[in-house]
Amino acid sequence: MIWGKVVSFTDRGAAVGQRIAVLLPDDKIECYARGVDVSLKGTKLSRMVQQAMVDCSLLIFVGATGIAVRSIAPYLQGKAYDPAVLVVDENARFVISLVSGHLGGANALAERLADGLGAQAVVTTATDGRGIFAVDTWAREHGCAVLDPKNIQYVSAALLRGDTVGCKTAFAVRGSVPRYIALNRDRCESGFTVDFSGEEHPFAHTLHLVPRIVHVGIGCRRGTPADAIEAAVQQALDKAKVHPAALCAVASIDLKKNEAGLLEFCKAHNLSLATYPAEVLQKVDGSFTASAFVQQTVGVDNVCERAAVQSAGGGALLCAKTAQNGVTVALAAENWGIEF
């Protein structure tokens, strides 16, 4: 879901803003019609934009590009952090992708809104203009975290020059490999890896992409603090050589759905918590580390491993049960492959 704000300055712009909101029915879009809503007369545009650049994943200005540029300029942090910023003229003739075209999805959204408004999308990124593979767009569309966004420029520049770019991965690759991309070839100046660790540096300029497909199963004693859970999870990640950015969800038994420390850990890492009844966990297929004590206590012989595999849709265990200070942790990955 997109969390976004649409800012307009005139009556006509406000009407366009409402049309934009209608085109994004599955997202949370707030319209701020500064030329219409009297409650906004005393608010500062700079303060509104500053807040939006932090809290939102999308900011749309309906008005002049100059207003948008001057408004966001003090708050730009970099392509890995900035939300998608678009500009739509008040006549809805053009939809301009201004900031975060690839990682933030502004380019794709500009095309989508232009289609809905009957407008012309304006996309100026070089890879899109030439129809060349954009590694950061691919990463976003396929749920991969980008660990070192500064290296995107080296990969993109090489592709624009027509140089060969390496891609090193152990994942299965499906579909036609894009032009100038060489799989598992080390002799390239620039390239990218797709793995869980983000530790390999096979190229002089290596871009690390980490798929967010790892589910962490957790069991803990009642009253276990969040910092103890944090330490136990980190131990499992270190053991399996999995970067924290690979985590996408937390799972446990339903007895822990209101466990304060567990909820605090999930909130701190923006991870969802899925919990399952003992009878569901007991039916999960696989070979797990059984415990008679756990069976007697909660009604299933293992919580962390079974919960991780269940949450991952039956995916494979990356790290079997580890224990630290009353917390048990296991990691499982969804069945996933690279698709170009």
C-alpha positions, -999 to +999 in steps of 0.1 A: +000+000+000+012+035-009+010+062+018+009+095-001-001+131-002-014+152-030-008+190-027-026+215-049-028+252-050-059+262-070-095+252-075-086+234-107-056+218-091-078+205-063-102+188-088-072+171-104-060+160-070-093+143-064-091+125-097-056+113-088-069+099-054-097+080-073-071+064-095-053+050-064-082+032-046-061+007-028-037+032-013-040+057+015-039+091-003-046+124+015-054+155-006-043+189+007-061+216-014-043+247-002-062+270-025-096+256-014-094+244+022-094+274+045-080+253+074-047+251+054-043+289+050-022+293+080+000+262+075+035+264+060+040+245+028+077+238+038+066+221+070+040+200+052+065+189+026+092+182+053+068+159+071+056+142+039+092+135+028+097+115+060+063+098+065+051+091+030+062+069+001+045+093-024+042+130-028+024+146-057+023+183-065-005+196-087+010+228-100+042+242-113+074+221-113+093+250-098+072+250-067+078+213-063+116+216-068+120+244-043+097+227-017+115+193-017+151+205-022+160+211+015+148+176+024+163+153-002+184+125+013+192+102-016+176+077-039+175+050-012+155+073+011+135+098-008+098+090-016+085+091-051+078+127-061+056+136-091+043+168-106+010+171-124+000+203-141-034+217-131-048+209-166-037+173-162-018+173-194+015+160-181+026+137-152+062+143-144+084+118-126+106+141-105+123+121-078+130+084-070+119+072-104+132+036-100+135+027-063+106+048-053+085+037-083+078+073-095+084+063-132+059+035-131+034+056-112+037+084-137+028+061-165-001+047-145-015+081-136-010+095-171-030+066-185-058+073-160-058+110-165-055+109-203-022+127-199+014+124-211+039+108-188+073+126-186+101+102-176+137+114-180+158+086-166+183+074-192+177+037-189+140+041-194+146+064-223+167+039-241+148+008-230+177-006-211+175-028-180+173-008-148+187-028-119+170-006-093+136-009-109+141-046-111+150-048-074+120-029-064+096-049-085+110-082-072+111-073-035+148-070-031+166-046-006+194-026-021+222-025+004+245+000-014+225+023-036+256+044-045+267+015-067+235+017-088+252+044-108+281+021-118+258-007-130+235+017-149+264+036-165+280+004-177+248-008-193+243+026-210+278+023-224+271-012-237+296-028-213+290-063-199+276-062-163+280-093-141+252-109-120+263-134-094+237-155-077+229-190-065+191-186-072+175-202-102+171-178-131+141-179-153+133-159-184+156-143-209+186-126-194+187-089-203+212-077-229+247-069-215+240-090-183+264-119-178+254-145-152+280-156-127+309-141-146+335-125-123+355-106-149+334-075-150+342-040-137+306-036-124+279-060-114+254-071-088+248-100-065+215-115-055+219-134-023+210-134+014+243-123+029+253-092+009+289-100+017+305-111-016+324-085-037+331-102-070+333-069-089+352-037-085+318-020-081+294-045-066+257-037-060+242-061-034+205-070-038+189-090-010+155-107-016+131-100+013+118-135+016+132-148+049+107-156+077+119-157+113+102-182+137+104-172+173+096-189+206+101-173+239+093-173+276+065-150+288+078-115+296+110-118+274+122-083+266+126-071+230+164-067+234+167-104+243+147-113+212+168-089+191+200-106+203+187-141+196+176-132+161+209-116+153+227-148+165+206-168+140+212-143+112+249-144+118+250-182+119+231-185+086+249-155+070+217-138+063+215-100+062+187-084+084+173-068+053+162-102+041+136-105+068+100-100+058+079-115+086+079-130+121+060-161+131+052-178+164+025-198+182-008-181+188-001-181+226+024-153+218+002-130+197+001-104+226+037-109+238+049-074+245+086-080+237+078-098+205+054-071+193+080-044+202+107-063+181+083-065+151+075-028+154+111-018+156+119-037+124+086-030+106+078-067+104+044-083+105+037-110+131+018-142+121+007-166+148-006-201+144-025-226+167-005-256+179-025-280+158-016-260+126+021-260+135+021-297+143+009-305+107+037-286+090+057-309+068+094-313+075+120-327+099+122-305+130+141-303+163+116-319+187+113-310+224+092-330+249+092-300+272+078-277+245+053-304+235+040-307+271+040-269+276+023-256+244+010-287+226+035-289+197+070-303+197+087-272+181+076-236+177+103-216+160+111-240+131+075-250+124+063-214+126+091-202+102+083-228+076+046-223+079+049-185+075+073-190+045+046-211+027+065-244+032+099-229+023+132-244+033+149-239+066+180-217+064+188-219+101+175-246+124+166-239+160+190-217+179+186-208+215+198-178+236+185-165+269+151-183+267+145-173+231+145-199+202+149-187+166+147-204+132+149-190+097+130-202+066+130-188+031+101-186+006+106-206-027+119-178-049+138-174-081+151-146-103+128-137-131+139-112-158 
